[in-house]
Amino acid sequence: MKSIFTFDSMLTPKLVTILYWLLIAASIITGLTTMFAGYYGVTAESVIMGLLTIVGGMLAARIWCELMIVIFKINENLQALREKHDA
């Protein structure tokens, strides 16, 4: 617990995983809503747009979360180099 309050340990990488699954759920819900909530019923266009929303949302969520993790991995590596240099 002390490492969290002194910022020796990063909490955000753990939260990124939770955020990733929330973004996946939001992507699926938005895609399904796009498919089935049209004014003119279910059309081929709404199904295609819904599928593209689901796939695009999942891809965008994955890329964004991976970029966030990369930033924290760089931080961890820099801390390891500093500790190695100081020793």
Distance bins in CASP14 RR format, pairs under 12 A and 6 or more apart:
PFRMAT RR
TARGET T0000
AUTHOR 0000-0000-0000
RMODE 2
METHOD distances of the structure
MODEL  1
1 8 0 0 0 0 0 1 0 0 0 0 0
1 9 0 0 0 0 1 0 0 0 0 0 0
1 11 0 0 0 0 0 1 0 0 0 0 0
2 8 1 0 0 1 0 0 0 0 0 0 0
2 9 0 0 0 0 1 0 0 0 0 0 0
3 9 1 1 0 0 0 0 0 0 0 0 0
3 10 0 0 0 0 1 0 0 0 0 0 0
3 11 0 0 0 0 1 0 0 0 0 0 0
4 10 0 0 0 0 1 0 0 0 0 0 0
4 11 1 0 1 0 0 0 0 0 0 0 0
4 12 0 0 0 0 0 1 0 0 0 0 0
4 14 0 0 0 0 0 1 0 0 0 0 0
4 15 0 0 0 0 0 1 0 0 0 0 0
5 11 0 0 0 0 0 1 0 0 0 0 0
7 75 0 0 0 0 0 1 0 0 0 0 0
7 79 0 0 0 0 0 1 0 0 0 0 0
8 75 0 0 0 0 0 1 0 0 0 0 0
8 76 0 0 0 0 0 1 0 0 0 0 0
8 79 0 0 0 0 1 0 0 0 0 0 0
8 83 0 0 0 0 0 1 0 0 0 0 0
9 72 0 0 0 0 0 1 0 0 0 0 0
9 75 0 0 0 0 0 1 0 0 0 0 0
9 76 0 0 0 0 0 1 0 0 0 0 0
9 79 0 0 0 0 0 1 0 0 0 0 0
10 16 0 0 0 0 0 1 0 0 0 0 0
10 68 0 0 0 0 0 1 0 0 0 0 0
10 69 0 0 0 0 0 1 0 0 0 0 0
10 71 0 0 0 0 1 0 0 0 0 0 0
10 72 1 0 1 0 0 0 0 0 0 0 0
10 73 0 0 0 0 0 1 0 0 0 0 0
10 74 0 0 0 0 0 1 0 0 0 0 0
10 75 1 0 0 1 0 0 0 0 0 0 0
10 76 1 0 0 1 0 0 0 0 0 0 0
10 79 0 0 0 0 1 0 0 0 0 0 0
11 17 0 0 0 0 0 1 0 0 0 0 0
11 18 0 0 0 0 0 1 0 0 0 0 0
11 72 0 0 0 0 0 1 0 0 0 0 0
12 18 0 0 0 0 0 1 0 0 0 0 0
12 19 0 0 0 0 1 0 0 0 0 0 0
12 65 0 0 0 0 0 1 0 0 0 0 0
12 68 1 0 0 1 0 0 0 0 0 0 0
12 69 0 0 0 0 1 0 0 0 0 0 0
12 71 0 0 0 0 1 0 0 0 0 0 0
12 72 1 0 0 1 0 0 0 0 0 0 0
12 73 0 0 0 0 0 1 0 0 0 0 0
12 75 0 0 0 0 1 0 0 0 0 0 0
12 76 0 0 0 0 0 1 0 0 0 0 0
13 19 0 0 0 0 0 1 0 0 0 0 0
13 20 0 0 0 0 0 1 0 0 0 0 0
13 65 0 0 0 0 1 0 0 0 0 0 0
13 66 0 0 0 0 0 1 0 0 0 0 0
13 68 1 0 0 1 0 0 0 0 0 0 0
13 69 1 0 0 1 0 0 0 0 0 0 0
13 70 0 0 0 0 0 1 0 0 0 0 0
13 71 0 0 0 0 1 0 0 0 0 0 0
13 72 1 0 1 0 0 0 0 0 0 0 0
13 73 0 0 0 0 1 0 0 0 0 0 0
13 74 0 0 0 0 0 1 0 0 0 0 0
13 75 0 0 0 0 1 0 0 0 0 0 0
13 76 0 0 0 0 1 0 0 0 0 0 0
14 20 0 0 0 0 0 1 0 0 0 0 0
14 68 0 0 0 0 0 1 0 0 0 0 0
14 69 0 0 0 0 0 1 0 0 0 0 0
14 72 0 0 0 0 0 1 0 0 0 0 0
15 21 0 0 0 0 0 1 0 0 0 0 0
15 22 0 0 0 0 0 1 0 0 0 0 0
15 65 0 0 0 0 0 1 0 0 0 0 0
15 68 0 0 0 0 1 0 0 0 0 0 0
15 69 0 0 0 0 0 1 0 0 0 0 0
15 72 0 0 0 0 0 1 0 0 0 0 0
16 22 0 0 0 0 0 1 0 0 0 0 0
16 23 0 0 0 0 0 1 0 0 0 0 0
16 61 0 0 0 0 0 1 0 0 0 0 0
16 62 0 0 0 0 0 1 0 0 0 0 0
16 64 0 0 0 0 1 0 0 0 0 0 0
16 65 1 0 1 0 0 0 0 0 0 0 0
16 66 0 0 0 0 1 0 0 0 0 0 0
16 67 0 0 0 0 1 0 0 0 0 0 0
16 68 1 0 1 0 0 0 0 0 0 0 0
16 69 1 0 0 1 0 0 0 0 0 0 0
16 70 0 0 0 0 0 1 0 0 0 0 0
16 71 0 0 0 0 1 0 0 0 0 0 0
16 72 1 0 0 1 0 0 0 0 0 0 0
16 73 0 0 0 0 0 1 0 0 0 0 0
17 23 0 0 0 0 0 1 0 0 0 0 0
17 24 0 0 0 0 0 1 0 0 0 0 0
17 61 0 0 0 0 0 1 0 0 0 0 0
17 62 0 0 0 0 0 1 0 0 0 0 0
17 65 1 0 0 1 0 0 0 0 0 0 0
17 66 0 0 0 0 0 1 0 0 0 0 0
17 68 0 0 0 0 0 1 0 0 0 0 0
17 69 0 0 0 0 1 0 0 0 0 0 0
17 72 0 0 0 0 0 1 0 0 0 0 0
18 24 0 0 0 0 0 1 0 0 0 0 0
18 25 0 0 0 0 0 1 0 0 0 0 0
18 65 0 0 0 0 0 1 0 0 0 0 0
19 25 0 0 0 0 0 1 0 0 0 0 0
19 26 0 0 0 0 0 1 0 0 0 0 0
19 61 0 0 0 0 1 0 0 0 0 0 0
19 62 0 0 0 0 0 1 0 0 0 0 0
19 64 0 0 0 0 1 0 0 0 0 0 0
19 65 1 0 0 1 0 0 0 0 0 0 0
19 68 0 0 0 0 1 0 0 0 0 0 0
19 69 0 0 0 0 0 1 0 0 0 0 0
20 26 0 0 0 0 0 1 0 0 0 0 0
20 27 0 0 0 0 0 1 0 0 0 0 0
20 57 0 0 0 0 0 1 0 0 0 0 0
20 58 0 0 0 0 1 0 0 0 0 0 0
20 60 0 0 0 0 0 1 0 0 0 0 0
20 61 1 0 1 0 0 0 0 0 0 0 0
20 62 1 0 0 1 0 0 0 0 0 0 0
20 63 0 0 0 0 0 1 0 0 0 0 0
20 64 0 0 0 0 1 0 0 0 0 0 0
20 65 1 0 1 0 0 0 0 0 0 0 0
20 66 0 0 0 0 1 0 0 0 0 0 0
20 67 0 0 0 0 0 1 0 0 0 0 0
20 68 0 0 0 0 1 0 0 0 0 0 0
20 69 0 0 0 0 1 0 0 0 0 0 0
21 27 0 0 0 0 0 1 0 0 0 0 0
21 28 0 0 0 0 0 1 0 0 0 0 0
21 58 0 0 0 0 0 1 0 0 0 0 0
21 61 0 0 0 0 1 0 0 0 0 0 0
21 62 0 0 0 0 0 1 0 0 0 0 0
21 65 0 0 0 0 1 0 0 0 0 0 0
22 28 0 0 0 0 0 1 0 0 0 0 0
22 29 0 0 0 0 0 1 0 0 0 0 0
22 61 0 0 0 0 1 0 0 0 0 0 0
22 65 0 0 0 0 0 1 0 0 0 0 0
23 29 0 0 0 0 0 1 0 0 0 0 0
23 30 0 0 0 0 0 1 0 0 0 0 0
23 54 0 0 0 0 0 1 0 0 0 0 0
23 56 0 0 0 0 0 1 0 0 0 0 0
23 57 1 0 0 1 0 0 0 0 0 0 0
23 58 0 0 0 0 1 0 0 0 0 0 0
23 59 0 0 0 0 0 1 0 0 0 0 0
23 60 0 0 0 0 1 0 0 0 0 0 0
23 61 1 1 0 0 0 0 0 0 0 0 0
23 62 0 0 0 0 1 0 0 0 0 0 0
23 63 0 0 0 0 0 1 0 0 0 0 0
23 64 1 0 0 1 0 0 0 0 0 0 0
23 65 1 0 0 1 0 0 0 0 0 0 0
23 68 0 0 0 0 0 1 0 0 0 0 0
24 30 0 0 0 0 0 1 0 0 0 0 0
24 31 0 0 0 0 0 1 0 0 0 0 0
24 54 0 0 0 0 1 0 0 0 0 0 0
24 55 0 0 0 0 0 1 0 0 0 0 0
24 56 0 0 0 0 0 1 0 0 0 0 0
24 57 0 0 0 0 1 0 0 0 0 0 0
24 58 1 0 1 0 0 0 0 0 0 0 0
24 59 0 0 0 0 0 1 0 0 0 0 0
24 60 0 0 0 0 0 1 0 0 0 0 0
24 61 1 0 1 0 0 0 0 0 0 0 0
24 62 0 0 0 0 1 0 0 0 0 0 0
24 64 0 0 0 0 0 1 0 0 0 0 0
24 65 0 0 0 0 1 0 0 0 0 0 0
25 31 0 0 0 0 0 1 0 0 0 0 0
25 32 0 0 0 0 0 1 0 0 0 0 0
25 54 0 0 0 0 0 1 0 0 0 0 0
25 57 0 0 0 0 0 1 0 0 0 0 0
25 58 0 0 0 0 0 1 0 0 0 0 0
25 61 0 0 0 0 1 0 0 0 0 0 0
26 32 0 0 0 0 0 1 0 0 0 0 0
26 33 0 0 0 0 0 1 0 0 0 0 0
26 53 0 0 0 0 0 1 0 0 0 0 0
26 54 0 0 0 0 0 1 0 0 0 0 0
26 56 0 0 0 0 0 1 0 0 0 0 0
26 57 0 0 0 0 1 0 0 0 0 0 0
26 58 0 0 0 0 0 1 0 0 0 0 0
26 60 0 0 0 0 0 1 0 0 0 0 0
26 61 0 0 0 0 1 0 0 0 0 0 0
27 33 0 0 0 0 0 1 0 0 0 0 0
27 34 0 0 0 0 0 1 0 0 0 0 0
27 50 0 0 0 0 1 0 0 0 0 0 0
27 51 0 0 0 0 0 1 0 0 0 0 0
27 52 0 0 0 0 0 1 0 0 0 0 0
27 53 1 0 0 1 0 0 0 0 0 0 0
27 54 1 0 1 0 0 0 0 0 0 0 0
27 55 0 0 0 0 1 0 0 0 0 0 0
27 56 1 0 0 1 0 0 0 0 0 0 0
27 57 1 0 1 0 0 0 0 0 0 0 0
27 58 1 0 1 0 0 0 0 0 0 0 0
27 59 0 0 0 0 1 0 0 0 0 0 0
27 60 0 0 0 0 1 0 0 0 0 0 0
27 61 1 0 0 1 0 0 0 0 0 0 0
27 62 0 0 0 0 0 1 0 0 0 0 0
27 64 0 0 0 0 0 1 0 0 0 0 0
28 34 0 0 0 0 0 1 0 0 0 0 0
28 35 0 0 0 0 0 1 0 0 0 0 0
28 50 0 0 0 0 1 0 0 0 0 0 0
28 51 0 0 0 0 0 1 0 0 0 0 0
28 53 0 0 0 0 1 0 0 0 0 0 0
28 54 1 0 1 0 0 0 0 0 0 0 0
28 55 0 0 0 0 0 1 0 0 0 0 0
28 56 0 0 0 0 0 1 0 0 0 0 0
28 57 0 0 0 0 1 0 0 0 0 0 0
28 58 0 0 0 0 1 0 0 0 0 0 0
28 61 0 0 0 0 0 1 0 0 0 0 0
29 35 0 0 0 0 0 1 0 0 0 0 0
29 36 0 0 0 0 0 1 0 0 0 0 0
29 37 0 0 0 0 0 1 0 0 0 0 0
29 50 0 0 0 0 0 1 0 0 0 0 0
29 53 0 0 0 0 1 0 0 0 0 0 0
29 54 0 0 0 0 1 0 0 0 0 0 0
29 57 0 0 0 0 0 1 0 0 0 0 0
30 36 0 0 0 0 0 1 0 0 0 0 0
30 37 0 0 0 0 0 1 0 0 0 0 0
30 49 0 0 0 0 0 1 0 0 0 0 0
30 50 1 0 0 1 0 0 0 0 0 0 0
30 51 0 0 0 0 0 1 0 0 0 0 0
30 52 0 0 0 0 0 1 0 0 0 0 0
30 53 1 0 1 0 0 0 0 0 0 0 0
30 54 1 0 0 1 0 0 0 0 0 0 0
30 55 0 0 0 0 0 1 0 0 0 0 0
30 56 0 0 0 0 0 1 0 0 0 0 0
30 57 1 0 0 1 0 0 0 0 0 0 0
30 58 0 0 0 0 0 1 0 0 0 0 0
30 60 0 0 0 0 0 1 0 0 0 0 0
30 61 0 0 0 0 0 1 0 0 0 0 0
31 37 0 0 0 0 1 0 0 0 0 0 0
31 38 0 0 0 0 0 1 0 0 0 0 0
31 46 0 0 0 0 1 0 0 0 0 0 0
31 47 0 0 0 0 1 0 0 0 0 0 0
31 48 0 0 0 0 0 1 0 0 0 0 0
31 49 1 0 0 1 0 0 0 0 0 0 0
31 50 1 0 1 0 0 0 0 0 0 0 0
31 51 1 0 0 1 0 0 0 0 0 0 0
31 52 0 0 0 0 1 0 0 0 0 0 0
31 53 1 0 1 0 0 0 0 0 0 0 0
31 54 1 0 1 0 0 0 0 0 0 0 0
31 55 0 0 0 0 1 0 0 0 0 0 0
31 56 0 0 0 0 1 0 0 0 0 0 0
31 57 0 0 0 0 1 0 0 0 0 0 0
31 58 0 0 0 0 0 1 0 0 0 0 0
32 38 0 0 0 0 0 1 0 0 0 0 0
32 42 0 0 0 0 0 1 0 0 0 0 0
32 46 0 0 0 0 0 1 0 0 0 0 0
32 47 0 0 0 0 0 1 0 0 0 0 0
32 49 0 0 0 0 0 1 0 0 0 0 0
32 50 1 0 0 1 0 0 0 0 0 0 0
32 51 0 0 0 0 1 0 0 0 0 0 0
32 53 0 0 0 0 1 0 0 0 0 0 0
32 54 1 0 0 1 0 0 0 0 0 0 0
33 42 0 0 0 0 0 1 0 0 0 0 0
33 46 0 0 0 0 1 0 0 0 0 0 0
33 49 0 0 0 0 0 1 0 0 0 0 0
33 50 0 0 0 0 1 0 0 0 0 0 0
33 53 0 0 0 0 1 0 0 0 0 0 0
33 54 0 0 0 0 0 1 0 0 0 0 0
34 41 0 0 0 0 0 1 0 0 0 0 0
34 42 0 0 0 0 0 1 0 0 0 0 0
34 43 0 0 0 0 0 1 0 0 0 0 0
34 45 0 0 0 0 1 0 0 0 0 0 0
34 46 1 0 0 1 0 0 0 0 0 0 0
34 47 0 0 0 0 1 0 0 0 0 0 0
34 48 0 0 0 0 1 0 0 0 0 0 0
34 49 1 0 1 0 0 0 0 0 0 0 0
34 50 1 0 1 0 0 0 0 0 0 0 0
34 51 0 0 0 0 1 0 0 0 0 0 0
34 52 0 0 0 0 1 0 0 0 0 0 0
34 53 1 0 1 0 0 0 0 0 0 0 0
34 54 0 0 0 0 1 0 0 0 0 0 0
34 56 0 0 0 0 0 1 0 0 0 0 0
34 57 0 0 0 0 0 1 0 0 0 0 0
35 41 0 0 0 0 1 0 0 0 0 0 0
35 42 1 0 0 1 0 0 0 0 0 0 0
35 43 0 0 0 0 1 0 0 0 0 0 0
35 44 0 0 0 0 0 1 0 0 0 0 0
35 45 0 0 0 0 0 1 0 0 0 0 0
35 46 1 0 1 0 0 0 0 0 0 0 0
35 47 1 0 1 0 0 0 0 0 0 0 0
35 48 0 0 0 0 1 0 0 0 0 0 0
35 49 1 0 0 1 0 0 0 0 0 0 0
35 50 1 0 1 0 0 0 0 0 0 0 0
35 51 1 0 0 1 0 0 0 0 0 0 0
35 52 0 0 0 0 0 1 0 0 0 0 0
35 53 0 0 0 0 1 0 0 0 0 0 0
35 54 0 0 0 0 1 0 0 0 0 0 0
36 42 1 0 0 1 0 0 0 0 0 0 0
36 43 0 0 0 0 0 1 0 0 0 0 0
36 46 1 0 0 1 0 0 0 0 0 0 0
36 47 0 0 0 0 1 0 0 0 0 0 0
36 49 0 0 0 0 0 1 0 0 0 0 0
36 50 0 0 0 0 1 0 0 0 0 0 0
37 43 0 0 0 0 0 1 0 0 0 0 0
37 46 0 0 0 0 1 0 0 0 0 0 0
37 49 0 0 0 0 0 1 0 0 0 0 0
37 50 0 0 0 0 0 1 0 0 0 0 0
38 45 0 0 0 0 1 0 0 0 0 0 0
38 46 1 0 1 0 0 0 0 0 0 0 0
38 47 0 0 0 0 0 1 0 0 0 0 0
38 49 0 0 0 0 0 1 0 0 0 0 0
38 50 0 0 0 0 0 1 0 0 0 0 0
39 45 0 0 0 0 0 1 0 0 0 0 0
39 46 0 0 0 0 1 0 0 0 0 0 0
40 46 0 0 0 0 1 0 0 0 0 0 0
41 47 0 0 0 0 0 1 0 0 0 0 0
42 48 0 0 0 0 0 1 0 0 0 0 0
42 49 0 0 0 0 0 1 0 0 0 0 0
42 50 0 0 0 0 0 1 0 0 0 0 0
43 49 0 0 0 0 1 0 0 0 0 0 0
43 50 0 0 0 0 0 1 0 0 0 0 0
44 50 0 0 0 0 0 1 0 0 0 0 0
44 51 0 0 0 0 0 1 0 0 0 0 0
45 51 0 0 0 0 0 1 0 0 0 0 0
45 52 0 0 0 0 0 1 0 0 0 0 0
46 52 0 0 0 0 0 1 0 0 0 0 0
46 53 0 0 0 0 0 1 0 0 0 0 0
47 53 0 0 0 0 0 1 0 0 0 0 0
47 54 0 0 0 0 0 1 0 0 0 0 0
48 54 0 0 0 0 0 1 0 0 0 0 0
48 55 0 0 0 0 0 1 0 0 0 0 0
49 55 0 0 0 0 0 1 0 0 0 0 0
49 56 0 0 0 0 0 1 0 0 0 0 0
50 56 0 0 0 0 1 0 0 0 0 0 0
50 57 0 0 0 0 0 1 0 0 0 0 0
50 58 0 0 0 0 0 1 0 0 0 0 0
51 57 0 0 0 0 0 1 0 0 0 0 0
51 58 0 0 0 0 0 1 0 0 0 0 0
52 58 0 0 0 0 0 1 0 0 0 0 0
52 59 0 0 0 0 0 1 0 0 0 0 0
52 60 0 0 0 0 0 1 0 0 0 0 0
53 59 0 0 0 0 0 1 0 0 0 0 0
53 60 0 0 0 0 0 1 0 0 0 0 0
53 61 0 0 0 0 0 1 0 0 0 0 0
54 60 0 0 0 0 0 1 0 0 0 0 0
54 61 0 0 0 0 0 1 0 0 0 0 0
55 61 0 0 0 0 0 1 0 0 0 0 0
55 62 0 0 0 0 0 1 0 0 0 0 0
56 62 0 0 0 0 1 0 0 0 0 0 0
56 63 0 0 0 0 1 0 0 0 0 0 0
56 64 0 0 0 0 0 1 0 0 0 0 0
57 63 0 0 0 0 1 0 0 0 0 0 0
57 64 0 0 0 0 1 0 0 0 0 0 0
57 65 0 0 0 0 0 1 0 0 0 0 0
58 64 0 0 0 0 0 1 0 0 0 0 0
58 65 0 0 0 0 0 1 0 0 0 0 0
59 65 0 0 0 0 0 1 0 0 0 0 0
59 66 0 0 0 0 0 1 0 0 0 0 0
60 66 0 0 0 0 0 1 0 0 0 0 0
60 67 0 0 0 0 0 1 0 0 0 0 0
61 67 0 0 0 0 0 1 0 0 0 0 0
61 68 0 0 0 0 0 1 0 0 0 0 0
62 68 0 0 0 0 0 1 0 0 0 0 0
62 69 0 0 0 0 0 1 0 0 0 0 0
63 69 0 0 0 0 0 1 0 0 0 0 0
63 70 0 0 0 0 0 1 0 0 0 0 0
64 70 0 0 0 0 0 1 0 0 0 0 0
64 71 0 0 0 0 0 1 0 0 0 0 0
65 71 0 0 0 0 0 1 0 0 0 0 0
65 72 0 0 0 0 0 1 0 0 0 0 0
66 72 0 0 0 0 0 1 0 0 0 0 0
66 73 0 0 0 0 0 1 0 0 0 0 0
67 73 0 0 0 0 0 1 0 0 0 0 0
67 74 0 0 0 0 0 1 0 0 0 0 0
68 74 0 0 0 0 0 1 0 0 0 0 0
68 75 0 0 0 0 0 1 0 0 0 0 0
69 75 0 0 0 0 0 1 0 0 0 0 0
69 76 0 0 0 0 0 1 0 0 0 0 0
70 76 0 0 0 0 0 1 0 0 0 0 0
70 77 0 0 0 0 0 1 0 0 0 0 0
71 77 0 0 0 0 0 1 0 0 0 0 0
71 78 0 0 0 0 0 1 0 0 0 0 0
72 78 0 0 0 0 0 1 0 0 0 0 0
72 79 0 0 0 0 0 1 0 0 0 0 0
73 79 0 0 0 0 0 1 0 0 0 0 0
73 80 0 0 0 0 0 1 0 0 0 0 0
74 80 0 0 0 0 0 1 0 0 0 0 0
74 81 0 0 0 0 0 1 0 0 0 0 0
75 81 0 0 0 0 0 1 0 0 0 0 0
75 82 0 0 0 0 0 1 0 0 0 0 0
76 82 0 0 0 0 0 1 0 0 0 0 0
76 83 0 0 0 0 0 1 0 0 0 0 0
77 83 0 0 0 0 0 1 0 0 0 0 0
77 84 0 0 0 0 0 1 0 0 0 0 0
78 84 0 0 0 0 0 1 0 0 0 0 0
78 85 0 0 0 0 0 1 0 0 0 0 0
79 85 0 0 0 0 0 1 0 0 0 0 0
79 86 0 0 0 0 0 1 0 0 0 0 0
80 86 0 0 0 0 0 1 0 0 0 0 0
80 87 0 0 0 0 0 1 0 0 0 0 0
81 87 0 0 0 0 0 1 0 0 0 0 0
END
